[in-house]
Amino acid sequence: MDIHNSVWDSLDFYVYGYVDPRDESIRYIGKGTGNRAIAHMKDKSDSEKTRWINLLKQIGLRPRIDILARNLSEKQSLRIERTLIDTIGIGENRLTNKVRGQGVSTGREPIEEIALRHNPRKLEIHHEVLLVRLNKHFRPGLSNLQLYDLTRGVWGVNRKRIQSVEFVLALANGLVRGVFTPESWHPAGSTQYVHVPRDDVDSDEFVGRWEFLGSPAPHKIQELYLGRDASSSFKHGNANSFGYKSPGDD
C-alpha cells in the first residue's frame, strides 16, 4: 500500500518499529520524520537488519511498519526510541505488557491503519454487494487470510438474495477493510475455518445462517472499495451486522 505524503507529514516526529509478520516480534526500532520509516526497505548495507529484511523478501514476506508513538518533539522521539530499545533488548526478547498505558490514541498502530482513517473517500457502490460489520472481531494487523475467515461467516442472510451478491465488503469502524468474491454459499458451520478457527459450530448462532467460500476480489475491485468510508451505509441506530447495497442506492 502506498502511503500518501500527507499521512507521513501528519505524524510529526515519530517512533516506529519493524515487525516480523511470522511471529509479531519487533525486530527494529527507529525514529524520524516524513517517510523515514520506509527507508530501510531500500538499505543495501550489510547488517543484521538488512539480512533479516532480505530473508523475509526471499519467502514472499515483508516487515510490517508499526507507528509506536507520534506527534512528538525530537527530544521526545529520541527518549522513547532509546527506552523501547532498552526495554525490548537486543535479541529475541518480547514485550509482555498487559495494558497499553496512557495516550493509546497516538500509540502503536500499523501505518496502513492510520492512512485508512486519515482522509477516507466515501464508498460508492458499483456492484451488488453485501456489507458485513466485523467491529468487535477486527484488529489492526490481521493477515488477509484471517480477515477472510472472519468475513465469510456466519450471517443470517437471505438464501435467495445472496445468490446475486457479487462482492462481500468487510467493514470495521465504518471503513472497508477487505473485499472478497463469494464463490459458493454453505450452511453455517459446514466448512472449515482454518485461519480463525471456530469452536462453536454447534451453537445456536449457526442455526439458519450462512457462510461463503471465496477469494480476494480482483485488484481493480480492491482499488474501487478498499479503505472507503461506508459509515453512512447503516442508518444511525441500525445494529444489524450486515446489509445489502446495489448501484444507485443512497
Secondary structure as UniProt FT lines:
FT   HELIX           5..9
FT   TURN            10..11
FT   STRAND          12..19
FT   TURN            21..23
FT   STRAND          26..32
FT   TURN            34..35
FT   HELIX           36..42
FT   HELIX           48..58
FT   TURN            59..60
FT   STRAND          64..72
FT   HELIX           74..88
FT   HELIX           104..106
FT   STRAND          109..110
FT   HELIX           111..118
FT   STRAND          129..133
FT   TURN            135..137
FT   TURN            140..141
FT   HELIX           144..151
FT   TURN            159..160
FT   HELIX           161..164
FT   STRAND          167..172
FT   TURN            173..174
FT   STRAND          175..187
FT   TURN            188..189
FT   TURN            201..202
FT   HELIX           204..206
FT   TURN            207..208
FT   STRAND          210..216
FT   HELIX           219..225
FT   TURN            226..227
FT   HELIX           231..233
FT   TURN            236..237
FT   STRAND          242..245
FT   TURN            247..248
//
